[in-house]
Amino acid sequence: MGSSSSYTEDDFSTSAFDPSTFSVQELVKLAAPDFSIPQPFVRINQQSPSLSVTTPLPPTIDMSRLLLEDDHHNLELHKWHATCQDWGIFQLVNHGVSSSLLEKLKHEVEEFYRLPLEEKLKYKVREGELEGYGRRTRGDGKYDWVDTFNIITNPLHRRRPHLFPQLPPSLRSTMECYLSELQKLATKLIGFMGKALKIKEKEMMELFDDGLQAVRMAYYPPCPQPESVMGLFPHSDMTLLTILHQLNGVDGLEVKKKWPLVPFQRQPRCFCGQCWRHFPDI
């Protein structure tokens, strides 16, 4: 497919469509003027996000306040506890990860997605596996409008030799620094979870003793008919903690709690986070 001058209807037939070698990015790049969304990506009856003056917004956690040892810390700790218990999703400001590192990471990820499709397919998802470059079908047989690269990065022995170790050196080096910073940040946040719940730090750390860490690099190409597709199917991450860094600042994340879908209005230089909402029930 990488050498095709354009995509045709035959490329998306049940027998011909191969998600492991397909790229939404290439589809948009090579699309003909009368381009229509391929059926494997079309979703109908999508719920439109809504926002009103009465719609509560996800809370913002200030990491710098959590690190203090005064009344500001206690107030922020209480807010963190309520966030984990009631929302499960939040924005994290003053997180301590340097803006220079985040800018370098943005550059390296963009460079990866500028590679020719043939280069990216060296990392494609292999049969029977979930890691790598590509996509998998959803339960309804549809695909998300996104190109992804999923890898487990920690513990080190879980790294597949044909994936992370084979990344372009500059991306791999920058990613190592970024992952190290996120590991420190996640450890602090989980520690504050335990403190809010009055769980001993040792017991808290035993809950994620294996230190499993996974990374998902996602590229959402512009879509000429955005109302017909979905960048990422609605879901809840089944992890203790997820940290999302939106590289280009484009909005699109939506949150559903007790209300209809709400646009997530991201603040500059912040992380979006999701914590396991069942955790407070242990």
Secondary structure, 3 states (H helix, E strand, C coil): CCCCCCCCHHHHCCCCCCHHHCCHHHHHHHCCCCCCCCHHHCCCCCCCCCCCCCCCCCCEEEHHHHCCCCHHHHHHHHHHHHHHHHHCEEEEECCCCCHHHHHHHHHHHHHHHHCCHHHHHHHECCCCCCCEEECCCCCCCCCCCCEEEEEEEECHHHCCCCCHHHCCHHHHHHHHHHHHHHHHHHHHHHHHHHHHCCCCHHHHHHCCCCCCEEEEEEECCCCCCHHHCCCCCCCCCCCCEEEECCCCCCCCCEECCCCCCEECCCCCCCEEEEECCCHHHC
